[in-house]
Amino acid sequence: MPTSDKKHKFILTVEELDKVQQRISQSKKLELSNEREKEIWTQEYLAKQANVSLSVAKRFLNRKTPMGESSFRALTQVLGFQPNEFSALQSLKDVDNKIFNWHKVCCDRLDHWKKRNVDLVIGDNRLDFGNIDRTFVPLDFLEKVKKESSQSKNTSKQQTEEYKSTQRYERQQDFLDVIIRDGLLEGSSKKYGQRLAIIGEAGSGKTTLLLQIGYELLKQPNNLVIWISLKEVRDKLEYLREYIIDEWLKGSNIAKNEWEQEFDNKLKDGCVWLLLDGLEDIPDKAHIVIGQFDVWLSKPKIALTCRKNRWDSDKADFASFGYGIYECVGYNSDQPSNFIDAWFGDDSDSANLLKTELQKANRHRINELIKYPLHLSLLCSIYEESESNFAFATNKAELFDQFIKRQYTRKITVDRFDADLVKSLGELAIKAIDTQSQLTNAEVKEKLGDRLDKALELGWLKPIDEYEQVYDFLHDSFKEYFAALAIDAWDFFLPRDHIDKPVKEKCYRIFEPVWNPVVLLWSGISRNPNTNNQSSLLIEKLIVFDDGCAKSNDYNNLGHFIALDIAFESNNIVLFDNILDQIIEWAFGTFNQYSKKREWYSISELAL
């Protein structure tokens, strides 16, 4: 790596400054934003092209203060100079190769995560970043706006804050151009440019987009892009700086003292980018974890992903950090066809047949399911081998059921479907969700035994760390599905003996956001009478739930909304209609035939 700034002063000589200023005066901008803009390079334009801050570009040109090597290199390179043209660089040995290795390490890291978190989930490299625009999920930029509301004409108006979409990005390149290339540079006019949060449902393309942001940032060789899967550093969350220095480059040929010095230089120059995947995997106090970056990053540049329900529940804690929020809103009715064409490639007949089927009038439910890339990729994978005898799933649980059975017959051709393997995976999934931790090698081997190899071959489990031998599921959605398969009765989610106060040493998983996807999958797993009866019993318990707070009974309100989702997933039309009628009455009030007046009910903010 480059040697320390203590030994080398990266600053222009008088002669070199003359040469640089002459080159700037001769350079013309590649693009002009308007007719009045001048073609000549300005200090602001030089900083933008080199991907450094304006203050660093000014230091480069005024010769008063030395700067970091990485910024010095970026500024000279963008002007078309070679390293040997500057005295500050001539004494450094093997600089070009080391800079290349530095950039390569970041690229290799992203490639590693792409292979494990995108290719593995989507499958068989059917989609690549070359045609990623065809699979891009539209993004809404959410801004906080003030809203006046009142319950009735007898109550005064109150101002509340809510997030509202102010712009939509339909093409990925538009997002990258406007937000990454322009918005993340210091001095940009784009609001929330240097910190952004990508939120959305499971499988909505958050990780894929974060990876693409990383590749875009690495087009500037001066950037250091650090990808961190928060799920895999849970035990290091309070010491992320130490983790980056001590472990992030584990296995590379870069000496720690050289890496640490250069890392500090890049921190000072504002060239370090943190890509944090999976904020929802931090069990609690996530705002404290991300708040530590303000302490040791002078100019924090962060992009992170988070499930929407977790972000919404903690948004008050995150508000002070000033993140620009971008929500993956799902495909509209026309966009899945682009994804399908990209998936099937040259097999246009299969693509056209599937698109024709999806356009039929009775395909509303499956079209609602495939609004996100993960679910659409599952459908394409299933349909690819089952065209002649294909039944479309009616809920998410059926879609996952079809996929794992298709995957099993494709990869394990000699055995009948291993129900015991699925049950054991479900028990492991419950443990992982309950403890919010990864699965150790000992836990997995104790539960699966000889079946571990089969689970790995199927891709349902994957090793996380070759050093510590820990495992995780293919995707959180698969973990939730396997967990749902292992749950027999409704009282797994809600204590059977609850009356009006918490039952000691019993879990109320039904009200924990992390279990919400599981209960919905559980509700839709089967249409057999036993499963439907279990769902109905849970619904009935929720709509009469008493939390002991007579004045508000917030959890009863929340229980109605959860019960509505369960009734929908389990196809219980009668209960769905009854619950919906109750919620509408709460929202709009009812007319009292005796008093001849409209009576209003309020719904807790918690339930909303």
Secondary structure, 3 states (H helix, E strand, C coil): CCCCCCCCCECCCHHHHHHHHHHHHHCECCCCCCCCCCCECCHHHHHHHHCCCHHHHHHHHHCCCCECHHHHHHHHHHCCCCHHHCHHHHCCCCHHHHHHHHHHHHHHHHHHHHHHHHHHHHCCCCCCHHHHHHCCCCEEEEEEEEEEECCCCCCCCEEEEEEEEEEEECCHHHHHHHHHHHHCCCCCCCCCCCEEEEEECCCCCHHHHHHHHHHHHCCCCCCEEEEEEHHHHHHHHHHHHHHHHHCCCCCCCCCHHHHHHHHHHHHHHCCEEEEEECHHHCCCCHHHHHHCHHHHCCCCCEEEEEEHHHHHHHHHHHHHHCCEEEEECCCCCCCHHHHHHHHHCCCHHHHHHHHHHHCCCCCHHHHHHCCCHHHHHHHHHHHHCCHHHCCCCCCHHHHHHHHHHHHHHHHCCCCCCCHHHHHHHHHHHHHHHHHCCCEEHHHHHHHHHHHHHHHHHHCCEEEEECCCCEEEECCHHHHHHHHHHCCCCHHHCCCCCCCCCCCCCCCCHHHCHHHHHHHHHHHHCCCCHHHHHHHHHHHHHHHCCCCCCCCCCHHHHHHHHHHHHHHHHCCCHHHHHHHHHHHHHHHHCEEECCCCEEECCCCCCCCC
